[in-house]
Structure formats: C-alpha cells, structure tokens
C-alpha cells in the first residue's frame, strides 16, 4: 500500500473524509512555501497536493495562476519543487504528497528522470491534468511501475461510457471536478456532487475526492457528507496572497493565513459525517 492508500484506509476506519489541501510549490518563495507545507498537517490537512508551477496553467483560475507566477518569478523550478518535498520528508514520513500540474514541465525535465527523482524525494502520487488515458504510455504507466499513484480527474461531462477509460489505470483516489470550467470560479452544488459521487462509485472502489470551488468550512462539510475527500486549493492560495506585502513578499502573517483557513476547513470536514447522521 502507498501512503495515499494507508491514509484513506485510516480515514475510512475513522468514518470521516479527508481534507486535501493544494498549495503551489515556491509560492511566494521557497522558504515560506516550505514553512507552509510543514505546517499543513498539524493544521488538519490529511493529504497535500503540491502544484508544479507552469507558465500556461489552462485549467486554473486567477488565484492559482497568480500563485504559479509568483513562484516562477521567485525562481521556482522542478528541481526546487522536488527539493521542497525532500525537505518536507525530513520531518514527516506519513502525510501523502501529490504533485499536481501539467505535462510540459515534466516532459522538459525528462520522464524517466522525473519519475525516479520524484519517487526518491518522497512523492506519492501525480495529477497531470492535460494527459488523457490515451497517453498513458507517456507518464502514467512509468509512474505506476515506479510505485507512484496516478490520479485521474473525472468531471461533470465524464459520462458512463467514458468513465471506464478514465479509471482504467487510476490509483490512490479519483479526483472529481465539481464544476465545469476553471478552478476557483464557482461554488459546487452539493446535491449534484452527491449524485455524481454515487455514480462514480458504481464504477470503482477507489476513494473519491471532490474539488474545484470549495472555499468555506460549510461547503467542505456539505461535500464531505458524501465524498471520501474534500479538496481546497484556490481559497488557500488566495489566503496566502492576501497575506503578502505590496511586492508579493511573505509577511509574518503568511503561514498563519494558510493554517488558520486549513484549521477552519478541517473542522467543517470533520463535522460533515456527524451532520449527515443527524
């Protein structure tokens, strides 16, 4: 079992969903990004998605686009992103880390080198939003052979005919995109999400985490009543952005801005199943 498998199994036994948090590697700088990453588990994050900055993030909304640009301007590279994971692993051997982003930076780095270096750094899984199942030979299969989970996105437009192809080589969990469009631009409809989650469950035994648009503890609680995980990204990146100074530099409030929101979201997620039982 991978760290991701073990974490979801432990949460299943605890009868609660996971809080999955997304932050961009190197935002607003390497040192602050590492401080945030290290603080997330204690604040209540069960899994962490670490964004790989890219100059053309086509599926991301304004908040995550801005975070990626801040990181790139601060000198973040794939080498530094993997170094961030290695530094995190020095003090945390249990929290799953998933690298999320686009194929271009991985392709430029070199797939065999990337897979080997990611595994050695302590990465547990990959979400690569622009690689369809038809391109599994490119990265998915090499990653799986190295022991990395390859996590696929299912969307409101992924019908029952397409879903088996999406799920074929998926492992770790399924990421259900709760809205059509880009990240952080609309709030999810919890009743529609619940129906979609139940439909996907008919096709897979993997945990299902729901993201895109979740920004408040109340939304996290509503989604968590049915999903195995709740993913929060844009709201967290926005909280970091609001804490920065006029030059987009970290302030003494930056790490706290991230952890305060995660603590509140964690309370919502942990209350979700209690609310569902009432």
Order of alpha helices (4+ residues) and beta strands (2+ residues): alpha-beta-alpha-beta-alpha-alpha-beta-alpha-alpha-beta-alpha-beta-beta-alpha-beta-alpha-beta-alpha-beta-alpha-alpha
